[in-house]
Each structure stands twice: as structure tokens, then as C-alpha cells.
Amino acid sequence: MEIDDIRALSDEELDQELEDTHRALMNLRFRAATMQLADMNEVRRARKRIARINTVIRERELAAGAV
């Protein structure tokens, strides 16, 4: 999911997506620890997705405060 797709989400959808991605990251870490994860780059992609979502949330907080 690109940053433009993330920006198109509502606040509630962002919160849900953040929670889902955190859960997926935890699952990926467990799978990596038990040697069941074939593509280790999935962990990195999940962390970047969390960072993107947090960035959009922070941008919206700053925009709401500037008004």
C-alpha cells in the first residue's frame, strides 16, 4: 500500500489498519523465529507500512492543530 492509498483512508480506517499491521508484524516475527518465514523482507515491509500510517496520523494531528 502506497502513501497515497493510506492518505485516502479515514481516521477510523487508519486506526484499524494500524492495529491489523501491528498484529501481522507480530505474526511475522513469530514465523521468522520458528524458521517458517520464507521472505524475511515481509518484516521490513510491515514496519515501513506502520511508519507510513503513523506519519499520516501525525500529519492530520498537525493539520487539525494549525486550524
N, C-alpha and C positions, 0 to 999 in steps of 0.2 A: 504494500500500500504506500503510495507516494504522499508527499506532504500536502499536495492539493486535494487529494482524496480525504485526508484527515481533516483539513480545514473545512471541508464541506459538511462534516458531521455536526450534529447539535451537541450541546453540553452533556445531555444525558447519554447520548451515544458515545461520546468521548470517554465518559466515566466507565461505561460498560466495556468499551474496547480496551481501556487501560487495565481493568480488572481481568478480562479474558487473556490479555497478553501476559500479564504477570503470572497467571495460572499456567499458561503454556510454557513460559520460561522455566518455571519450577519443574514442570514435567520434563522439559528438555534436559535440564540439569540432572534429574534422576536417571534419565535414559543414558546420558553421557557417562555417568558414574558407574552404571552397570554394563557398560560397553554395548548397549543396544542402539546407539545413535549412529547412523551411517554418515550423515553430513554434519560435521561439527560447526559449519558456518551458520546453521539454523539458530544456534545460541546467540551469535553475534547479530543476526538479523532481528531477533526478538528484542535484544537490548536496544538496538537502534530505533526500533518501532516504538518502544516505551519512551525513549528520549524525544522522538518526534511528537508523540502525543502530549508529553509534559511541556514541550515547547509551545504547542498551540494553546494549551490550557493557560500557560503563563502569559502568552500574548493577549489572550482575551481578558485576563485579570488586569493587565496593564491598560488595555484599551478602555475597560469599564471604569478604571480609576481616573483616567485622564478626562473623562466627560464631565 
